[in-house]
Amino acid sequence: MADVAQHEGKILRINDAGLGIVEDEHSQQQFVFTFDKIRNYRGEAARQLGLTVGAHVRFSATSDSQVVAVEVVR
């Protein structure tokens, strides 16, 4: 299993189909995530979750760039 690292960054893109792109604030590496990686996600729309372009997030990703968790920082 790949190692998991913590990141902070911002949302670059989001769509109502349940996909988003986040960018690490230090490395500028981009990661794709699905809404199911958001803790307690139950089918809400992006805006209900606070997912907007530019929103600050914390996220965990494996060394092979797979996002395993996303949290919107309020």
Secondary structure as UniProt FT lines:
FT   STRAND          4..14
FT   TURN            16..17
FT   STRAND          19..24
FT   TURN            25..27
FT   STRAND          30..34
FT   HELIX           35..37
FT   TURN            39..40
FT   HELIX           47..49
FT   TURN            53..54
FT   STRAND          56..62
FT   TURN            63..64
FT   STRAND          67..72
//
